[in-house]
Amino acid sequence: MNLAKAEFRRLFKRRLTRLMLVLMVLGLGAIVVSFTLASQPTGPAQRAAAEAKAQQQYEEQLRYHQEAVADCEAAQARGENTDSRYPPDCGRDYVPQRDQFMAEWFLPYQFDFKAEFGVFVSVFAGIVALFGFIVGASYVGAEWNTGGMMNLLLWRPRRLPVLLTKLGVLLGSVLGISVVLGALWTVAFWLIGRYDGTVAGMTSGTWQSLAITGARGIGLVLAVTAVAFGLASLGRHTAMALGAAVGVGVVSEVGLRIALNIVGVSFPDRFVLSSYAVAWFNKTYTLFDWNSCQFSMGACEPAEWVVTWQQSAVLFGVGVVAVLGAALWTMRSRDIT
């Protein structure tokens, strides 16, 4: 029997895989439905209503201002001290202006595919990465915990090819799911923009940029899945990967931030994993050190530290290689009983 086919069936026969797949699809679907209901196309009628609302707000604020000035003048005529209750000169210099009340404030929400879909690519990648982490960790962790790995090695005693086949099947399956759901995700939001929002400004360059962002997202999903697989194989239990994820999250996102801020390290967020995840999607992520603020012409110009996607690629790549390398080394060297 072909080992890869057997592992593929085993992966999708697992109840956790099916459950997580259903929950992921439902979660993604709920986001699509919520934005479908929230977004409204903006036409002449909506803009006219927004202009009327802006005019109404302006007239109300103008009336309130006139009443306040009249009350202040009346209080001054009675000899009362108005300094603590009214602005200087009774606020005569603070007359509301019509251009301060913009019609855009009163327009209904309209989904803008070009401006907003990049964020939803990141959301999609985060959800699929969570799926990949849980499924990847439990897939190999359960094999070790239940003794299935030992039974399999009796049939296929070549340890490294067995583990690499499992990893290849897992990554290939997650890649296929990511591509299919990613395509459906893109089509769904394009339809929202087409019929309930706007798709104005979309060019071939914009589509290429979104495609590259999507490829980065899938790359991060595969990296997270591979790390989960490697950690669970190292610890021979699903809890190893889950515990490591919680530990890294607490240390990186909370502990390091607190400790580095206490000792006064510049740009403490450059040691935080989430900064590199943001840089991976946005190409760069700029950190500011407000404690080293330099003043020029009365304006604060803090020092900057730029995290690039290349640095993120190196960091994530080294992490994946280190974890998988350790998992393969222990698979080859440790006693499997």
C-alpha positions as CSV (number, residue, x, y, z in Angstrom):
1,M,0.0,0.0,0.0
2,N,1.2,3.5,-0.8
3,L,2.2,5.2,2.4
4,A,1.3,8.7,1.2
5,K,-2.3,7.6,0.2
6,A,-2.7,5.8,3.5
7,E,-1.6,8.9,5.5
8,F,-3.9,11.1,3.4
9,R,-6.8,8.9,4.3
10,R,-5.7,8.8,7.9
11,L,-5.5,12.5,8.1
12,F,-9.0,13.2,6.8
13,K,-10.5,10.2,8.7
14,R,-9.6,11.9,12.0
15,R,-12.6,13.5,13.7
16,L,-10.5,16.5,14.9
17,T,-9.5,17.2,11.3
18,R,-13.1,17.1,10.1
19,L,-14.3,19.1,13.0
20,M,-11.7,21.8,12.6
21,L,-12.3,22.0,8.9
22,V,-16.1,22.5,9.5
23,L,-15.4,25.1,12.2
24,M,-13.0,27.0,10.0
25,V,-15.4,27.0,7.0
26,L,-18.2,28.2,9.3
27,G,-16.1,30.9,10.8
28,L,-15.0,32.2,7.4
29,G,-18.5,32.0,6.2
30,A,-19.8,34.0,9.2
31,I,-17.3,36.8,8.4
32,V,-18.4,36.9,4.7
33,V,-22.1,37.0,5.7
34,S,-21.6,39.7,8.3
35,F,-19.9,42.0,5.8
36,T,-22.5,41.2,3.2
37,L,-25.2,42.4,5.6
38,A,-23.2,45.4,6.8
39,S,-22.0,46.8,3.4
40,Q,-24.4,49.0,1.4
41,P,-23.8,50.5,-2.0
42,T,-23.5,54.3,-1.9
43,G,-25.5,56.0,-4.6
44,P,-26.9,59.5,-5.2
45,A,-29.8,59.0,-2.7
46,Q,-27.4,58.0,0.1
47,R,-25.1,60.9,-0.6
48,A,-28.0,63.3,-0.7
49,A,-29.2,61.9,2.7
50,A,-25.7,62.3,4.1
51,E,-25.4,65.9,2.9
52,A,-28.8,66.7,4.5
53,K,-27.7,65.0,7.8
54,A,-24.4,67.0,7.7
55,Q,-26.3,70.2,7.1
56,Q,-28.7,69.4,10.0
57,Q,-25.8,68.8,12.4
58,Y,-24.2,72.0,11.3
59,E,-27.4,74.0,12.0
60,E,-27.8,72.4,15.4
61,Q,-24.3,73.1,16.4
62,L,-24.6,76.7,15.2
63,R,-27.8,77.2,17.2
64,Y,-26.2,75.7,20.3
65,H,-23.2,78.1,19.8
66,Q,-25.4,81.1,19.4
67,E,-27.4,80.2,22.5
68,A,-24.2,79.7,24.5
69,V,-22.9,83.1,23.4
70,A,-26.2,84.7,24.4
71,D,-26.2,83.0,27.8
72,C,-22.6,84.2,28.4
73,E,-23.4,87.8,27.4
74,A,-26.5,87.8,29.6
75,A,-24.4,86.5,32.6
76,Q,-21.8,89.2,32.0
77,A,-24.5,91.8,31.9
78,R,-25.6,90.6,35.3
79,G,-22.1,91.1,36.6
80,E,-21.3,87.4,36.9
81,N,-17.8,85.9,36.4
82,T,-17.9,83.8,33.2
83,D,-14.3,82.8,33.0
84,S,-14.8,79.3,34.5
85,R,-17.9,78.5,32.5
86,Y,-17.3,79.9,29.1
87,P,-14.4,80.3,26.7
88,P,-12.7,83.7,26.2
89,D,-14.8,86.3,24.7
90,C,-17.8,84.0,25.2
91,G,-16.6,81.8,22.4
92,R,-17.4,84.3,19.6
93,D,-14.3,83.2,17.8
94,Y,-15.3,79.6,17.8
95,V,-18.3,79.7,15.4
96,P,-18.9,76.3,13.8
97,Q,-18.1,76.2,10.1
98,R,-20.0,74.2,7.5
99,D,-16.9,72.5,6.1
100,Q,-16.3,71.0,9.6
101,F,-19.3,68.7,9.1
102,M,-18.5,66.2,6.3
103,A,-21.2,64.2,4.5
104,E,-18.8,61.2,4.5
105,W,-19.4,60.8,8.3
106,F,-23.1,60.0,7.7
107,L,-22.8,57.6,4.7
108,P,-23.5,54.0,5.4
109,Y,-20.6,51.5,5.4
110,Q,-19.5,50.5,2.0
111,F,-17.0,47.8,1.5
112,D,-14.1,48.9,-0.6
113,F,-12.4,45.8,-2.1
114,K,-9.2,47.6,-3.2
115,A,-8.6,49.4,0.1
116,E,-9.8,46.7,2.5
117,F,-9.2,43.2,1.1
118,G,-5.6,43.2,2.0
119,V,-6.6,43.1,5.7
120,F,-8.9,40.2,5.0
121,V,-6.1,38.3,3.4
122,S,-4.3,38.5,6.8
123,V,-7.5,37.5,8.6
124,F,-7.9,34.5,6.4
125,A,-4.2,33.5,6.8
126,G,-4.6,33.8,10.6
127,I,-7.6,31.5,10.7
128,V,-6.1,28.9,8.4
129,A,-2.8,29.0,10.4
130,L,-4.8,28.2,13.6
131,F,-6.4,25.3,11.7
132,G,-3.0,24.1,10.5
133,F,-1.4,24.4,13.9
134,I,-4.1,22.4,15.7
135,V,-4.4,19.7,13.0
136,G,-0.7,19.4,12.4
137,A,0.1,19.0,16.1
138,S,-2.7,16.5,16.8
139,Y,-2.0,14.5,13.6
140,V,1.4,13.4,14.7
141,G,0.9,13.8,18.4
142,A,-1.9,11.3,18.5
143,E,0.1,8.8,16.5
144,W,2.8,8.9,19.2
145,N,0.4,9.0,22.1
146,T,-1.7,6.1,21.0
147,G,1.1,3.9,19.9
148,G,0.2,4.2,16.2
149,M,3.6,5.4,15.2
150,M,5.3,2.3,16.7
151,N,2.9,0.0,14.9
152,L,3.5,1.9,11.6
153,L,7.2,1.5,12.0
154,L,6.8,-2.2,12.3
155,W,5.4,-2.1,8.8
156,R,7.6,0.6,7.5
157,P,10.8,0.6,9.6
158,R,12.5,3.5,7.7
159,R,11.9,6.2,10.3
160,L,12.8,9.4,8.5
161,P,10.9,8.6,5.3
162,V,7.9,7.8,7.4
163,L,8.0,11.1,9.3
164,L,8.8,13.1,6.2
165,T,5.9,11.4,4.3
166,K,3.5,12.4,7.1
167,L,4.8,15.9,7.0
168,G,4.5,16.1,3.2
169,V,0.9,14.8,3.3
170,L,0.0,17.3,6.0
171,L,1.6,20.3,4.3
172,G,0.2,19.3,0.9
173,S,-3.3,18.9,2.4
174,V,-3.1,22.3,4.2
175,L,-1.8,23.9,1.0
176,G,-4.7,22.5,-1.0
177,I,-7.2,23.6,1.5
178,S,-5.6,27.1,1.7
179,V,-5.7,27.6,-2.1
180,V,-9.3,26.4,-2.5
181,L,-10.7,28.3,0.4
182,G,-8.5,31.3,-0.4
183,A,-9.9,31.4,-3.9
184,L,-13.5,31.2,-2.6
185,W,-12.7,33.9,0.0
186,T,-11.4,36.2,-2.7
187,V,-14.5,35.6,-4.9
188,A,-16.8,36.1,-2.0
189,F,-15.4,39.5,-1.1
190,W,-15.1,40.6,-4.7
191,L,-18.9,39.8,-5.0
192,I,-19.5,41.9,-1.9
193,G,-17.6,44.8,-3.4
194,R,-19.3,44.3,-6.8
195,Y,-22.9,44.3,-5.6
196,D,-22.9,45.8,-2.1
197,G,-19.7,48.0,-2.1
198,T,-17.2,49.1,-4.7
199,V,-14.4,47.5,-6.7
200,A,-13.2,50.7,-8.2
201,G,-9.5,51.1,-8.9
202,M,-8.7,47.5,-9.4
203,T,-5.9,47.0,-11.9
204,S,-3.6,44.2,-12.9
205,G,-1.0,45.6,-10.5
206,T,-3.4,45.6,-7.6
207,W,-4.3,42.0,-8.3
208,Q,-0.7,41.0,-8.5
209,S,0.0,42.7,-5.2
210,L,-3.0,40.9,-3.5
211,A,-1.7,37.6,-5.0
212,I,1.7,38.1,-3.5
213,T,0.2,39.0,-0.2
214,G,-1.9,35.8,-0.4
215,A,1.2,33.7,-1.2
216,R,2.9,35.2,1.8
217,G,-0.1,34.3,3.9
218,I,-0.1,30.7,2.7
219,G,3.7,30.5,3.3
220,L,3.1,31.6,6.9
221,V,0.3,29.0,7.2
222,L,2.6,26.2,6.1
223,A,5.4,27.4,8.4
224,V,3.1,27.4,11.4
225,T,1.8,23.9,10.4
226,A,5.3,22.5,10.0
227,V,6.4,24.0,13.4
228,A,3.3,22.4,15.1
229,F,4.1,19.1,13.5
230,G,7.8,19.2,14.6
231,L,7.0,20.2,18.2
232,A,4.4,17.5,18.6
233,S,6.9,15.0,17.2
234,L,9.6,16.2,19.5
235,G,7.4,15.9,22.6
236,R,5.6,12.8,21.2
237,H,2.3,14.5,22.3
238,T,-0.1,17.1,21.0
239,A,0.2,19.0,24.3
240,M,3.9,19.7,23.6
241,A,3.0,21.9,20.6
242,L,0.1,23.6,22.3
243,G,2.2,24.3,25.4
244,A,5.1,25.6,23.4
245,A,2.7,28.0,21.5
246,V,1.2,29.3,24.7
247,G,4.7,29.7,26.3
248,V,6.1,31.5,23.3
249,G,3.0,33.7,23.1
250,V,3.3,34.7,26.8
251,V,7.0,35.2,26.7
252,S,7.2,37.0,23.4
253,E,4.0,39.1,23.5
254,V,3.8,39.9,27.3
255,G,7.0,38.9,29.2
256,L,9.5,40.4,26.8
257,R,7.6,43.6,26.3
258,I,7.4,44.2,30.1
259,A,11.0,43.2,30.8
260,L,12.5,45.3,27.9
261,N,10.4,48.3,28.8
262,I,11.5,48.1,32.4
263,V,15.2,48.0,31.5
264,G,14.7,50.7,28.9
265,V,15.7,48.8,25.8
266,S,15.1,50.8,22.6
267,F,12.5,49.4,20.2
268,P,11.4,46.5,22.4
269,D,8.8,45.3,19.8
270,R,11.7,44.3,17.5
271,F,12.0,41.2,19.8
272,V,8.3,40.3,19.5
273,L,7.1,37.8,17.0
274,S,4.0,39.6,16.1
275,S,6.1,42.5,14.7
276,Y,7.7,40.1,12.2
277,A,4.3,38.7,11.3
278,V,3.0,42.2,10.5
279,A,6.1,43.0,8.5
280,W,5.7,39.7,6.6
281,F,2.3,40.8,5.3
282,N,2.9,44.5,4.9
283,K,6.5,44.2,3.6
284,T,7.7,46.6,6.3
285,Y,6.8,47.5,9.8
286,T,8.1,50.7,11.3
287,L,8.7,50.9,15.1
288,F,9.1,54.2,16.9
289,D,11.1,55.0,20.0
290,W,9.3,58.0,21.6
291,N,11.8,58.0,24.5
292,S,14.5,59.2,22.1
293,C,12.4,61.9,20.7
294,Q,14.3,64.6,18.9
295,F,12.6,68.0,18.5
296,S,12.9,69.9,15.3
297,M,10.9,73.1,14.7
298,G,8.8,72.2,17.7
299,A,7.8,68.8,16.3
300,C,8.8,65.4,17.8
301,E,10.8,63.2,15.5
302,P,11.3,59.8,17.2
303,A,13.9,57.4,16.1
304,E,12.7,54.6,13.8
305,W,13.4,50.9,13.4
306,V,12.1,49.2,10.3
307,V,11.4,45.5,10.3
308,T,11.3,44.1,6.7
309,W,9.7,41.0,5.2
310,Q,13.2,39.7,4.4
311,Q,14.1,39.7,8.1
312,S,10.7,38.0,8.9
313,A,11.5,35.3,6.2
314,V,14.9,34.6,7.8
315,L,13.5,34.4,11.3
316,F,10.6,32.2,10.4
317,G,12.7,30.1,8.1
318,V,15.3,29.5,10.8
319,G,12.6,28.6,13.3
320,V,11.0,26.0,10.9
321,V,14.4,24.5,10.0
322,A,15.4,24.3,13.7
323,V,12.2,22.6,14.9
324,L,12.0,20.2,12.0
325,G,15.7,19.4,12.2
326,A,15.4,18.6,15.9
327,A,12.3,16.4,15.2
328,L,14.1,14.4,12.5
329,W,17.2,14.0,14.6
330,T,15.2,12.7,17.6
331,M,13.2,10.5,15.3
332,R,16.4,8.9,14.1
333,S,18.3,8.7,17.3
334,R,15.8,8.0,20.1
335,D,14.5,4.6,21.1
336,I,10.9,4.2,19.8
337,T,9.0,2.1,22.2
